[in-house]
Amino acid sequence: MGLLKVIFIFILIWYVIKLIVRYILPKAFFHFLNKQQGFGNDDIRRKRPKEGEINIKMEHSPKNQKDGDDFGEYVDFEEVEPEQKTDDE
């Protein structure tokens, strides 16, 4: 009778561990990852400033990024007709 209790307890523990690994552990793992990446801190990011407090947000463009329109200086030119030689010369 004692051997059957031990076997039953091992089987019960095996199924409990199996359920934990299959359902609870992945959810806890992804919750931890999202918390580390900052997705869980929405309430901190959305914190409203106190009355009378001034916040200035400055958005800087990356220094390494070049504008597509910046190819150099534009030089305006006119077409000049070539000089014609005359027979007098």
Long-range contacts (C-beta under 8 A, 24 or more apart in sequence): none
